Every structure is written in C-alpha cells, then in structure tokens.
Amino acid sequence: MIKSISYWSFPDEMSVEDRMRAAKRLGYEAIELTLEADGEICPDTPADDIKRFKALAEEIGLQTPTFATGLGWSAPAVGVDDAAGAAGLAVTSKQLEFAQILGASTILVVPCTVSPDLEYDVAYDRTIEVFSGPIADEAADRGVFIGLENVWNKFLLSPIEFRGLLDEINKPFVGAYFDVGNVLVSGYPEQWIRILGERIKAVHIKDFNTDIGNITGFCDLLEGDVAWDLVMAAFKAIGYDGPVTAEMMPPYTYFPLRLVEATGNSMDEILKL
C-alpha cells in the first residue's frame, strides 16, 4: 500500500511545495493534493502550473496517486435537476483533467447531500444517471477513476446500497473512494470493505470514538474504535494495494506538523498489520 497524507492535514498558510517537502521529510510516500475554490490549485489554475507541481513532486520523491476536493459540498454533481448539477460536473471534469496531469489514478467525489430539496430516492436515481453519463466517459478517456466517497451526507448509508449503486452505474472508471472512519458511527469498516471489494479504488483513513458518536468523535489514529487488525485483514482479502491517505484535520493549534508526524508513526504500525 502507498502511505499518503491529505493536503488538508497541513496548516492553511503552508504552500503546496512546503506541504510536499514536509510530507517527504516526515516519511510519507505520497500526498493527496486538492482542488480549492482559490489558491495555488483551483479551477482557474493553468495546466502548466499543475505540470510544475507534478515535476516538483517527482523531484521531492513523492507520488500523487489521488486528487480530492471539498467543492462538491457547495457544488454537487448531482442536483435536483441538470442545471443544479452543472457546476458540480464542471468541478469533477476539472478534477479529472488535473488528476491526469498529476498521474493520479483516482479523484474523490462527494456526489450530493440528501436534503428536504433533494429526496433520498431522487438522489439515488440521479446519481446513477449522472455517473453513467458523459462524465464517466471522460474518466475512461483520461484513465482516472471517479471515486464516490461515503461521507456524512445522509446518503449511501449501507455497504449493500453503495455496492448496488455502483453496480447499477456499471462503468469501469466509476468506483468507491472508501473512508474507514466515516462508517464507524453506524457500522463496521471491515464489513464494508468485504462487501465493496474490488469496487474500492482509493482509501481514506481516520479514527473515530463511538462513545462520542458525533463530529467531535473523530480522533487521532489508534485513539478511536477502528479495529485496525480486522480492517487491514479485509483489505488484504480483497487484494487492495493502492493509496491509503490519512485525512486528519484540522491541524493542531500548536506545533501543527506534530499531527502529520504522529499520524505517520501510527500509519507505520497500521500498515504492518
């Protein structure tokens, strides 16, 4: 597996280059860069700048196997109608473009959030429609997987449902970006891994304290209730050997890079299992 760290695990004031160099210095093999609303990597960033970041990563000795964004929360690809999803699809297309340049195999996509305006069954049907369409063909043309992520968006609340949705989409470059910590509030990640199987194209890890049971329950690796021995055994059973990205945020208020360092040390122990 590839030991990776999220761009979001670093202080906001650090540049892309500084984050890369810190990740390498602290023992990571890879970094997950992100598409932001503005800044060094945003929708208006020229392709030549993305090529420069790729060359810089290679010079430093880091891989860039995945590419994420948080823009899907405000601009989801699946809306109540085509017009509502247009901005989100443009974000996904831009992710695919930049990921191809970076040599990333998978992008992270939060397809939508179920709400009073977007009802669950409508969200399910429209997700199938959207990700069976032209965006899936673009992903195939670029050779980059669209990884739909399980997040706290009131959607895809069971592994069987997630598996069924991906099977109904039935596109070779649309799969799952699986987040280990996100499912612990209502299930067991090792079961999700077994059920989703080879549909998993990339992995996020974080830990979670079930006694707290809400957003403040996310905690440092090895301090929560993830059964890491079972999780790693499940990944081995399905033959997963791709990027494992620690998505730890926000950074500590004091000595923020200690979060990245401590996370790396914990990952070393987890990845040995």
Backbone as CSV, one residue per row, in Angstrom:
resi,resn,N_x,N_y,N_z,CA_x,CA_y,CA_z,C_x,C_y,C_z
1,MET,0.836,-1.202,0.000,0.000,0.000,0.000,0.878,1.263,0.000
2,ILE,0.317,2.348,-0.466,1.045,3.612,-0.570,0.647,4.506,0.595
3,LYS,1.609,4.892,1.402,1.369,5.718,2.588,1.279,7.186,2.168
4,SER,0.082,7.761,2.328,-0.177,9.105,1.801,-0.811,9.979,2.875
5,ILE,-0.682,11.281,2.703,-1.250,12.253,3.636,-2.041,13.302,2.854
6,SER,-3.155,13.732,3.429,-4.007,14.724,2.778,-3.420,16.129,2.854
7,TYR,-3.585,16.876,1.802,-3.246,18.311,1.761,-3.892,19.044,2.925
8,TRP,-5.113,18.612,3.313,-5.874,19.292,4.359,-5.313,19.062,5.759
9,SER,-4.360,18.170,5.896,-3.781,17.896,7.218,-2.720,18.911,7.624
10,PHE,-2.417,19.845,6.734,-1.377,20.844,6.981,-2.007,22.210,7.279
11,PRO,-1.281,23.096,7.918,-1.799,24.448,8.176,-2.118,25.186,6.876
12,ASP,-3.135,26.013,6.921,-3.593,26.722,5.732,-2.501,27.579,5.106
13,GLU,-1.617,28.135,5.943,-0.638,29.077,5.408,0.502,28.391,4.660
14,MET,0.606,27.076,4.718,1.694,26.391,4.019,1.408,26.290,2.532
15,SER,2.431,26.516,1.723,2.290,26.383,0.275,2.239,24.914,-0.115
16,VAL,1.862,24.669,-1.358,1.870,23.300,-1.870,3.273,22.705,-1.743
17,GLU,4.275,23.483,-2.135,5.649,22.970,-2.057,6.045,22.664,-0.620
18,ASP,5.707,23.545,0.300,6.070,23.311,1.697,5.389,22.063,2.242
19,ARG,4.147,21.840,1.862,3.438,20.638,2.315,4.097,19.388,1.736
20,MET,4.462,19.456,0.476,5.132,18.311,-0.141,6.442,17.990,0.570
21,ARG,7.236,19.009,0.814,8.548,18.774,1.427,8.397,18.264,2.863
22,ALA,7.397,18.779,3.571,7.154,18.296,4.931,6.681,16.843,4.907
23,ALA,5.812,16.501,3.963,5.324,15.125,3.867,6.470,14.158,3.616
24,LYS,7.358,14.532,2.729,8.512,13.675,2.438,9.410,13.556,3.660
25,ARG,9.682,14.669,4.295,10.575,14.678,5.461,10.015,13.819,6.596
26,LEU,8.684,13.757,6.698,8.045,13.028,7.783,7.691,11.590,7.396
27,GLY,8.208,11.133,6.269,8.147,9.714,5.967,7.010,9.230,5.090
28,TYR,6.340,10.134,4.410,5.246,9.724,3.523,5.762,9.434,2.119
29,GLU,5.078,8.539,1.460,5.396,8.201,0.075,4.608,9.055,-0.908
30,ALA,3.516,9.653,-0.426,2.609,10.341,-1.342,1.862,11.443,-0.613
31,ILE,1.289,12.340,-1.404,0.420,13.384,-0.872,-0.815,13.477,-1.754
32,GLU,-1.966,13.702,-1.127,-3.211,13.905,-1.868,-3.438,15.407,-2.003
33,LEU,-3.199,15.929,-3.187,-3.460,17.334,-3.460,-4.958,17.543,-3.666
34,THR,-5.390,18.807,-3.582,-6.821,19.103,-3.630,-7.117,20.298,-4.520
35,LEU,-8.312,20.282,-5.075,-8.825,21.416,-5.849,-9.602,22.312,-4.898
36,GLU,-9.138,23.560,-4.749,-9.767,24.514,-3.837,-10.506,25.593,-4.628
37,ALA,-11.313,26.363,-3.933,-12.054,27.441,-4.599,-11.113,28.502,-5.140
38,ASP,-9.997,28.729,-4.429,-8.980,29.657,-4.895,-7.643,29.190,-4.347
39,GLY,-6.582,29.883,-4.723,-5.262,29.483,-4.262,-4.424,28.873,-5.371
40,GLU,-3.415,28.095,-4.985,-2.462,27.572,-5.962,-3.063,26.533,-6.899
41,ILE,-3.988,25.738,-6.395,-4.660,24.743,-7.238,-6.154,24.987,-7.125
42,CYS,-6.697,25.656,-8.118,-8.117,25.999,-8.171,-8.585,25.838,-9.618
43,PRO,-9.868,25.959,-9.888,-10.333,25.752,-11.267,-9.669,26.644,-12.307
44,ASP,-9.157,27.811,-11.886,-8.520,28.725,-12.839,-7.014,28.495,-12.991
45,THR,-6.461,27.532,-12.263,-5.031,27.269,-12.350,-4.671,26.742,-13.740
46,PRO,-3.689,27.322,-14.397,-3.296,26.825,-15.723,-2.730,25.400,-15.640
47,ALA,-2.940,24.655,-16.691,-2.431,23.281,-16.739,-0.917,23.239,-16.566
48,ASP,-0.225,24.251,-17.055,1.238,24.277,-16.915,1.657,24.337,-15.454
49,ASP,0.847,24.995,-14.607,1.164,25.040,-13.180,0.989,23.659,-12.546
50,ILE,-0.025,22.931,-12.990,-0.231,21.578,-12.469,0.928,20.681,-12.901
51,LYS,1.413,20.868,-14.111,2.588,20.113,-14.564,3.797,20.440,-13.701
52,ARG,3.892,21.702,-13.301,5.011,22.101,-12.443,4.922,21.423,-11.077
53,PHE,3.712,21.317,-10.546,3.544,20.636,-9.260,3.885,19.151,-9.385
54,LYS,3.518,18.569,-10.511,3.859,17.159,-10.737,5.373,16.986,-10.787
55,ALA,6.049,17.855,-11.518,7.510,17.777,-11.605,8.154,18.000,-10.241
56,LEU,7.597,18.908,-9.461,8.122,19.169,-8.127,7.971,17.941,-7.232
57,ALA,6.814,17.298,-7.294,6.599,16.087,-6.507,7.618,15.014,-6.882
58,GLU,7.860,14.861,-8.168,8.838,13.868,-8.615,10.238,14.218,-8.124
59,GLU,10.566,15.505,-8.158,11.872,15.943,-7.675,12.024,15.645,-6.181
60,ILE,10.964,15.884,-5.419,10.993,15.651,-3.973,10.985,14.161,-3.660
61,GLY,10.382,13.379,-4.545,10.284,11.940,-4.326,8.953,11.513,-3.763
62,LEU,7.889,12.240,-4.139,6.540,11.927,-3.685,5.657,11.513,-4.856
63,GLN,4.764,10.571,-4.588,3.727,10.234,-5.546,2.505,11.124,-5.308
64,THR,1.671,11.256,-6.343,0.406,11.996,-6.229,-0.709,11.099,-6.778
65,PRO,-1.042,10.023,-6.062,-1.914,8.990,-6.620,-3.402,9.302,-6.570
66,THR,-3.810,10.276,-5.746,-5.219,10.637,-5.650,-5.336,12.156,-5.652
67,PHE,-6.543,12.632,-5.951,-6.783,14.076,-6.042,-8.189,14.339,-5.520
68,ALA,-8.307,15.211,-4.527,-9.581,15.424,-3.838,-10.092,16.841,-4.029
69,THR,-11.297,17.077,-3.552,-11.849,18.428,-3.475,-12.959,18.433,-2.444
70,GLY,-13.160,19.595,-1.830,-14.313,19.792,-0.957,-15.390,20.616,-1.627
71,LEU,-15.184,20.944,-2.898,-16.136,21.809,-3.597,-17.458,21.119,-3.880
72,GLY,-17.464,19.790,-3.799,-18.710,19.062,-4.041,-19.776,19.303,-2.989
73,TRP,-19.368,19.806,-1.827,-20.379,20.112,-0.810,-21.232,21.308,-1.234
74,SER,-20.605,22.325,-1.786,-21.352,23.514,-2.208,-21.817,23.428,-3.656
75,ALA,-21.104,22.632,-4.457,-21.453,22.480,-5.873,-21.452,20.991,-6.214
76,PRO,-22.481,20.256,-5.797,-22.516,18.817,-6.068,-22.828,18.511,-7.520
77,ALA,-22.287,17.394,-7.982,-22.555,16.978,-9.364,-23.977,16.489,-9.541
78,VAL,-24.605,16.074,-8.459,-25.990,15.594,-8.502,-26.863,16.615,-7.792
79,GLY,-27.702,17.298,-8.571,-28.612,18.289,-8.018,-30.048,17.886,-8.239
80,VAL,-30.944,18.766,-7.887,-32.361,18.461,-8.068,-32.737,18.421,-9.548
81,ASP,-31.922,19.022,-10.388,-32.122,18.948,-11.831,-30.765,19.129,-12.506
82,ASP,-30.754,19.033,-13.830,-29.488,19.117,-14.557,-28.784,20.450,-14.333
83,ALA,-29.542,21.530,-14.300,-28.945,22.844,-14.129,-28.254,22.940,-12.772
84,ALA,-28.877,22.368,-11.740,-28.305,22.442,-10.396,-27.001,21.669,-10.300
85,GLY,-26.863,20.613,-11.100,-25.655,19.804,-11.043,-24.559,20.230,-11.999
86,ALA,-24.838,21.215,-12.843,-23.877,21.589,-13.888,-22.565,22.079,-13.308
87,ALA,-22.634,22.927,-12.277,-21.406,23.459,-11.681,-20.584,22.341,-11.056
88,GLY,-21.249,21.399,-10.407,-20.550,20.278,-9.805,-19.900,19.376,-10.833
89,LEU,-20.561,19.162,-11.935,-19.972,18.357,-13.003,-18.755,19.055,-13.595
90,ALA,-18.802,20.379,-13.672,-17.635,21.126,-14.154,-16.460,20.948,-13.195
91,VAL,-16.731,20.913,-11.890,-15.674,20.668,-10.904,-15.094,19.272,-11.095
92,THR,-15.967,18.283,-11.273,-15.496,16.911,-11.465,-14.657,16.785,-12.725
93,SER,-15.067,17.451,-13.778,-14.302,17.430,-15.019,-12.924,18.060,-14.822
94,LYS,-12.886,19.158,-14.079,-11.603,19.812,-13.811,-10.717,18.901,-12.954
95,GLN,-11.308,18.211,-12.000,-10.549,17.243,-11.216,-9.925,16.171,-12.111
96,LEU,-10.711,15.659,-13.026,-10.207,14.622,-13.931,-9.041,15.151,-14.762
97,GLU,-9.180,16.372,-15.248,-8.111,16.981,-16.045,-6.817,17.092,-15.241
98,PHE,-6.921,17.650,-14.049,-5.727,17.855,-13.225,-5.162,16.521,-12.740
99,ALA,-6.039,15.582,-12.400,-5.569,14.269,-11.938,-4.766,13.564,-13.021
100,GLN,-5.214,13.665,-14.247,-4.474,13.041,-15.351,-3.078,13.644,-15.457
101,ILE,-2.976,14.955,-15.327,-1.668,15.610,-15.392,-0.781,15.154,-14.243
102,LEU,-1.379,15.037,-13.059,-0.615,14.655,-11.870,-0.242,13.172,-11.850
103,GLY,-0.868,12.399,-12.728,-0.649,10.965,-12.701,-1.448,10.268,-11.612
104,ALA,-2.495,10.936,-11.119,-3.349,10.345,-10.090,-4.291,9.322,-10.721
105,SER,-4.523,8.244,-10.005,-5.396,7.195,-10.530,-6.856,7.407,-10.159
106,THR,-7.125,8.201,-9.095,-8.498,8.333,-8.580,-8.747,9.746,-8.089
107,ILE,-9.951,10.253,-8.369,-10.389,11.509,-7.762,-11.481,11.214,-6.745
108,LEU,-11.554,12.050,-5.723,-12.589,11.935,-4.705,-13.762,12.822,-5.085
109,VAL,-14.974,12.227,-5.062,-16.182,12.973,-5.409,-17.263,12.696,-4.366
110,VAL,-17.772,13.755,-3.749,-18.988,13.665,-2.935,-20.137,14.006,-3.870
111,PRO,-20.966,13.020,-4.247,-21.919,13.271,-5.333,-23.027,14.249,-4.980
112,CYS,-23.496,14.243,-3.709,-24.625,15.075,-3.332,-24.852,14.959,-1.828
113,THR,-25.807,15.723,-1.333,-26.276,15.593,0.040,-27.795,15.490,0.018
114,VAL,-28.321,14.443,0.630,-29.771,14.313,0.746,-30.286,15.416,1.663
115,SER,-31.390,16.044,1.256,-31.934,17.190,1.990,-33.437,17.267,1.726
116,PRO,-34.133,18.197,2.367,-35.550,18.365,2.032,-35.774,18.675,0.548
117,ASP,-34.791,19.302,-0.089,-34.929,19.638,-1.506,-34.505,18.511,-2.429
118,LEU,-33.582,17.658,-1.966,-33.129,16.520,-2.762,-33.440,15.253,-1.979
119,GLU,-34.551,14.631,-2.293,-35.003,13.472,-1.538,-34.148,12.250,-1.866
120,TYR,-34.111,11.307,-0.932,-33.167,10.184,-0.996,-33.310,9.385,-2.291
121,ASP,-34.537,9.011,-2.642,-34.719,8.190,-3.831,-34.354,8.948,-5.104
122,VAL,-34.630,10.254,-5.103,-34.263,11.081,-6.249,-32.741,11.181,-6.343
123,ALA,-32.085,11.370,-5.203,-30.626,11.437,-5.186,-30.011,10.140,-5.708
124,TYR,-30.568,9.023,-5.299,-30.051,7.717,-5.732,-30.181,7.574,-7.251
125,ASP,-31.380,7.832,-7.771,-31.619,7.672,-9.208,-30.774,8.646,-10.021
126,ARG,-30.667,9.880,-9.546,-29.908,10.871,-10.304,-28.410,10.601,-10.231
127,THR,-27.934,10.035,-9.136,-26.519,9.669,-9.065,-26.195,8.608,-10.106
128,ILE,-27.072,7.649,-10.258,-26.877,6.626,-11.300,-26.880,7.271,-12.676
129,GLU,-27.837,8.153,-12.899,-27.954,8.815,-14.198,-26.715,9.649,-14.515
130,VAL,-26.291,10.458,-13.557,-25.167,11.377,-13.792,-23.872,10.615,-14.019
131,PHE,-23.591,9.616,-13.165,-22.299,8.944,-13.240,-22.300,7.753,-14.198
132,SER,-23.424,7.567,-14.898,-23.447,6.657,-16.043,-23.279,7.421,-17.348
133,GLY,-23.240,8.742,-17.254,-23.264,9.588,-18.436,-21.905,10.033,-18.916
134,PRO,-21.856,11.199,-19.563,-20.613,11.671,-20.197,-19.428,11.795,-19.244
135,ILE,-19.677,12.106,-17.964,-18.544,12.263,-17.041,-17.818,10.934,-16.850
136,ALA,-18.554,9.825,-16.912,-17.920,8.505,-16.815,-17.076,8.226,-18.053
137,ASP,-17.550,8.682,-19.200,-16.774,8.511,-20.429,-15.504,9.356,-20.394
138,GLU,-15.606,10.559,-19.837,-14.412,11.397,-19.707,-13.391,10.735,-18.786
139,ALA,-13.890,10.151,-17.688,-12.989,9.451,-16.767,-12.259,8.323,-17.488
140,ALA,-12.989,7.566,-18.287,-12.375,6.466,-19.042,-11.350,6.992,-20.036
141,ASP,-11.694,8.074,-20.725,-10.769,8.653,-21.707,-9.475,9.128,-21.039
142,ARG,-9.591,9.636,-19.824,-8.410,10.147,-19.121,-7.705,9.062,-18.306
143,GLY,-8.356,7.909,-18.168,-7.751,6.833,-17.396,-7.697,7.114,-15.909
144,VAL,-8.695,7.850,-15.404,-8.754,8.233,-13.994,-10.087,7.777,-13.418
145,PHE,-10.051,7.069,-12.288,-11.273,6.614,-11.642,-11.966,7.767,-10.929
146,ILE,-13.296,7.817,-11.046,-14.120,8.662,-10.186,-14.428,7.834,-8.942
147,GLY,-13.967,8.304,-7.789,-14.210,7.592,-6.542,-15.299,8.284,-5.741
148,LEU,-16.501,7.709,-5.735,-17.587,8.265,-4.931,-17.318,7.916,-3.473
149,GLU,-17.373,8.933,-2.604,-16.980,8.710,-1.216,-18.187,8.566,-0.299
150,ASN,-18.051,7.662,0.671,-19.028,7.545,1.746,-18.713,8.589,2.805
151,VAL,-19.592,9.577,2.923,-19.394,10.666,3.886,-20.695,10.880,4.647
152,TRP,-20.679,11.801,5.569,-21.873,12.084,6.368,-22.791,13.039,5.601
153,ASN,-23.338,12.531,4.493,-24.215,13.343,3.641,-25.624,12.762,3.552
154,LYS,-25.975,11.895,4.532,-27.304,11.277,4.616,-27.616,10.418,3.388
155,PHE,-26.564,9.837,2.805,-26.697,9.116,1.532,-25.752,7.923,1.546
156,LEU,-26.166,6.836,0.899,-25.363,5.614,0.826,-24.982,5.165,2.231
157,LEU,-25.998,4.839,3.006,-25.822,4.561,4.426,-25.523,3.101,4.733
158,SER,-25.434,2.267,3.720,-25.039,0.876,3.950,-24.139,0.412,2.818
159,PRO,-23.260,-0.560,3.097,-22.376,-1.055,2.034,-23.126,-1.774,0.929
160,ILE,-24.240,-2.405,1.268,-25.019,-3.118,0.249,-25.636,-2.123,-0.725
161,GLU,-26.132,-1.009,-0.184,-26.689,0.035,-1.042,-25.610,0.663,-1.915
162,PHE,-24.438,0.917,-1.325,-23.330,1.509,-2.077,-22.901,0.570,-3.200
163,ARG,-22.779,-0.701,-2.879,-22.423,-1.695,-3.893,-23.465,-1.729,-5.010
164,GLY,-24.736,-1.710,-4.630,-25.797,-1.746,-5.632,-25.776,-0.548,-6.547
165,LEU,-25.520,0.636,-5.982,-25.459,1.843,-6.800,-24.331,1.751,-7.819
166,LEU,-23.154,1.316,-7.380,-22.015,1.216,-8.300,-22.279,0.166,-9.376
167,ASP,-22.940,-0.905,-9.001,-23.248,-1.950,-9.985,-24.293,-1.475,-10.989
168,GLU,-25.211,-0.627,-10.534,-26.189,-0.075,-11.477,-25.539,0.956,-12.398
169,ILE,-24.607,1.726,-11.874,-23.861,2.649,-12.744,-23.093,1.854,-13.788
170,ASN,-22.406,0.814,-13.345,-21.780,-0.163,-14.250,-20.849,0.495,-15.269
171,LYS,-19.994,1.364,-14.760,-18.986,1.996,-15.603,-17.609,1.639,-15.052
172,PRO,-16.680,1.220,-15.896,-15.404,0.707,-15.392,-14.577,1.728,-14.631
173,PHE,-14.782,3.026,-14.890,-13.979,4.044,-14.215,-14.785,4.822,-13.168
174,VAL,-15.839,4.199,-12.649,-16.580,4.762,-11.522,-16.586,3.726,-10.405
175,GLY,-15.994,4.084,-9.264,-15.903,3.152,-8.147,-16.084,3.863,-6.828
176,ALA,-15.541,3.275,-5.774,-15.687,3.809,-4.423,-14.373,4.389,-3.920
177,TYR,-14.466,5.556,-3.319,-13.368,6.094,-2.523,-13.796,5.828,-1.083
178,PHE,-13.221,4.802,-0.466,-13.726,4.329,0.813,-13.031,5.013,1.980
179,ASP,-13.840,5.575,2.890,-13.314,6.216,4.099,-13.603,5.322,5.297
180,VAL,-12.528,4.811,5.909,-12.653,3.853,7.011,-13.389,4.464,8.201
181,GLY,-12.985,5.653,8.622,-13.543,6.246,9.829,-14.975,6.704,9.699
182,ASN,-15.388,7.059,8.484,-16.723,7.621,8.309,-17.847,6.637,8.589
183,VAL,-17.594,5.332,8.493,-18.682,4.364,8.643,-18.861,3.899,10.075
184,LEU,-17.915,4.238,10.949,-17.930,3.670,12.288,-19.113,4.150,13.126
185,VAL,-19.703,5.270,12.758,-20.843,5.779,13.506,-22.043,4.850,13.393
186,SER,-22.106,4.050,12.321,-23.285,3.201,12.124,-22.953,1.788,11.667
187,GLY,-21.659,1.459,11.523,-21.327,0.140,11.001,-19.888,-0.230,11.269
188,TYR,-19.410,-1.194,10.508,-18.089,-1.775,10.715,-17.307,-1.723,9.407
189,PRO,-16.210,-0.972,9.379,-15.490,-0.783,8.118,-15.025,-2.079,7.482
190,GLU,-14.623,-3.064,8.278,-14.176,-4.334,7.699,-15.281,-5.016,6.905
191,GLN,-16.540,-4.838,7.322,-17.660,-5.408,6.573,-17.877,-4.645,5.269
192,TRP,-17.787,-3.330,5.326,-17.905,-2.520,4.114,-16.832,-2.910,3.095
193,ILE,-15.606,-3.106,3.572,-14.509,-3.450,2.668,-14.795,-4.766,1.962
194,ARG,-15.226,-5.754,2.721,-15.525,-7.063,2.122,-16.658,-6.960,1.106
195,ILE,-17.687,-6.202,1.432,-18.864,-6.105,0.556,-18.563,-5.290,-0.697
196,LEU,-17.836,-4.203,-0.552,-17.499,-3.376,-1.719,-16.416,-4.023,-2.583
197,GLY,-15.491,-4.718,-1.957,-14.490,-5.487,-2.683,-13.688,-4.664,-3.669
198,GLU,-13.566,-5.200,-4.871,-12.708,-4.566,-5.881,-13.273,-3.242,-6.391
199,ARG,-14.462,-2.869,-5.979,-15.015,-1.564,-6.348,-14.249,-0.430,-5.656
200,ILE,-13.526,-0.743,-4.576,-12.749,0.268,-3.856,-11.507,0.624,-4.673
201,LYS,-11.384,1.902,-5.012,-10.272,2.379,-5.835,-9.271,3.224,-5.055
202,ALA,-9.681,3.759,-3.915,-8.791,4.553,-3.061,-9.356,4.536,-1.655
203,VAL,-8.505,4.872,-0.679,-8.883,4.741,0.730,-8.446,5.966,1.523
204,HIS,-9.357,6.474,2.352,-9.047,7.444,3.392,-9.070,6.735,4.735
205,ILE,-8.141,7.089,5.633,-8.234,6.577,6.991,-8.261,7.720,7.987
206,LYS,-9.068,7.515,9.000,-9.123,8.346,10.197,-9.708,7.447,11.274
207,ASP,-9.693,7.888,12.514,-10.243,7.087,13.597,-11.428,7.810,14.207
208,PHE,-12.229,7.062,14.995,-13.482,7.616,15.493,-13.819,6.990,16.838
209,ASN,-14.236,7.838,17.781,-14.648,7.403,19.105,-16.164,7.248,19.117
210,THR,-16.630,6.004,19.173,-18.073,5.769,19.087,-18.822,6.214,20.340
211,ASP,-18.141,6.329,21.478,-18.813,6.817,22.677,-19.245,8.270,22.520
212,ILE,-18.487,9.033,21.731,-18.884,10.419,21.446,-19.961,10.426,20.375
213,GLY,-19.695,9.741,19.249,-20.732,9.473,18.266,-21.173,10.628,17.396
214,ASN,-20.484,11.762,17.465,-20.820,12.873,16.570,-19.540,13.398,15.937
215,ILE,-19.612,14.542,15.282,-18.483,15.031,14.503,-17.232,15.233,15.354
216,THR,-17.404,15.479,16.647,-16.245,15.659,17.518,-15.623,14.319,17.921
217,GLY,-16.218,13.218,17.466,-15.670,11.902,17.783,-14.474,11.502,16.942
218,PHE,-14.211,12.226,15.858,-13.030,11.915,15.059,-11.777,12.247,15.863
219,CYS,-10.807,11.356,15.820,-9.644,11.489,16.688,-8.402,10.961,15.973
220,ASP,-7.268,11.081,16.627,-6.016,10.609,16.047,-6.057,9.105,15.826
221,LEU,-5.298,8.652,14.835,-5.217,7.223,14.567,-4.764,6.468,15.816
222,LEU,-5.388,5.327,16.037,-5.119,4.419,17.157,-5.712,4.906,18.473
223,GLU,-6.409,6.045,18.455,-7.047,6.533,19.676,-8.555,6.306,19.676
224,GLY,-9.090,5.739,18.588,-10.519,5.515,18.490,-10.870,4.041,18.499
225,ASP,-11.978,3.716,17.861,-12.538,2.370,17.933,-12.437,1.577,16.633
226,VAL,-11.693,2.069,15.654,-11.482,1.270,14.446,-10.671,0.022,14.812
227,ALA,-11.178,-1.131,14.404,-10.464,-2.397,14.634,-9.468,-2.583,13.495
228,TRP,-8.295,-1.990,13.663,-7.349,-1.909,12.557,-6.871,-3.284,12.080
229,ASP,-6.791,-4.251,12.989,-6.388,-5.592,12.558,-7.408,-6.184,11.603
230,LEU,-8.692,-5.992,11.900,-9.743,-6.507,11.030,-9.808,-5.722,9.718
231,VAL,-9.607,-4.420,9.813,-9.630,-3.579,8.611,-8.516,-3.977,7.650
232,MET,-7.307,-4.127,8.162,-6.189,-4.472,7.293,-6.330,-5.884,6.734
233,ALA,-6.870,-6.788,7.533,-7.120,-8.140,7.027,-8.137,-8.112,5.898
234,ALA,-9.144,-7.247,6.024,-10.159,-7.136,4.974,-9.557,-6.578,3.690
235,PHE,-8.694,-5.561,3.816,-8.041,-5.028,2.621,-7.185,-6.098,1.937
236,LYS,-6.471,-6.874,2.731,-5.654,-7.942,2.155,-6.528,-8.979,1.463
237,ALA,-7.674,-9.276,2.050,-8.557,-10.301,1.488,-9.106,-9.906,0.122
238,ILE,-9.326,-8.603,-0.094,-9.843,-8.165,-1.402,-8.715,-7.799,-2.362
239,GLY,-7.477,-7.886,-1.895,-6.339,-7.596,-2.758,-6.071,-6.126,-2.971
240,TYR,-6.537,-5.267,-2.047,-6.289,-3.836,-2.210,-4.849,-3.502,-1.858
241,ASP,-4.164,-2.806,-2.749,-2.766,-2.454,-2.525,-2.466,-1.034,-3.008
242,GLY,-3.489,-0.184,-3.012,-3.332,1.161,-3.541,-3.046,2.186,-2.463
243,PRO,-3.324,3.460,-2.757,-3.042,4.527,-1.801,-3.940,4.468,-0.573
244,VAL,-3.339,4.709,0.585,-4.058,4.854,1.845,-3.706,6.235,2.368
245,THR,-4.667,7.137,2.335,-4.416,8.541,2.665,-5.019,8.890,4.010
246,ALA,-4.183,9.368,4.918,-4.675,9.849,6.205,-5.274,11.238,6.003
247,GLU,-6.555,11.354,6.334,-7.257,12.637,6.212,-7.493,13.144,7.633
248,MET,-6.481,13.788,8.180,-6.509,14.239,9.565,-6.633,15.759,9.580
249,MET,-7.719,16.251,10.164,-7.914,17.697,10.198,-8.896,18.052,11.317
250,PRO,-8.803,19.285,11.792,-7.826,20.321,11.414,-6.469,20.076,12.058
251,PRO,-5.428,20.741,11.582,-4.118,20.614,12.219,-4.172,21.088,13.676
252,TYR,-3.248,20.590,14.483,-3.154,21.065,15.859,-2.958,22.581,15.882
253,THR,-3.507,23.225,16.909,-3.340,24.675,17.053,-1.875,25.028,17.280
254,TYR,-1.206,24.253,18.131,0.211,24.485,18.412,1.026,23.348,17.810
255,PHE,2.166,23.691,17.223,3.034,22.699,16.592,2.235,21.798,15.628
256,PRO,1.588,22.382,14.623,0.652,21.641,13.772,1.255,20.460,13.030
257,LEU,2.540,20.528,12.705,3.134,19.410,11.986,3.306,18.171,12.871
258,ARG,3.118,18.332,14.172,3.130,17.154,15.039,1.988,16.224,14.686
259,LEU,0.875,16.762,14.195,-0.230,15.911,13.755,0.212,15.021,12.601
260,VAL,0.901,15.613,11.632,1.358,14.858,10.466,2.396,13.819,10.877
261,GLU,3.285,14.219,11.788,4.318,13.292,12.267,3.693,12.132,13.040
262,ALA,2.799,12.442,13.983,2.167,11.394,14.784,1.327,10.467,13.916
263,THR,0.645,11.042,12.943,-0.170,10.238,12.028,0.702,9.271,11.245
264,GLY,1.846,9.758,10.779,2.752,8.883,10.034,3.253,7.723,10.866
265,ASN,3.578,8.002,12.130,4.045,6.930,13.003,2.956,5.886,13.236
266,SER,1.733,6.357,13.425,0.624,5.419,13.611,0.355,4.621,12.336
267,MET,0.453,5.281,11.188,0.247,4.580,9.921,1.277,3.474,9.734
268,ASP,2.498,3.723,10.148,3.538,2.702,10.018,3.118,1.422,10.749
269,GLU,2.536,1.574,11.933,2.109,0.411,12.698,0.887,-0.240,12.061
270,ILE,-0.047,0.562,11.593,-1.267,0.039,10.969,-0.931,-0.744,9.692
271,LEU,-0.060,-0.165,8.870,0.256,-0.799,7.587,1.102,-2.060,7.738
272,LYS,1.642,-2.293,8.934,2.361,-3.541,9.182,1.415,-4.715,9.437
273,LEU,0.173,-4.413,9.824,-0.772,-5.459,10.220,-1.117,-6.391,9.062
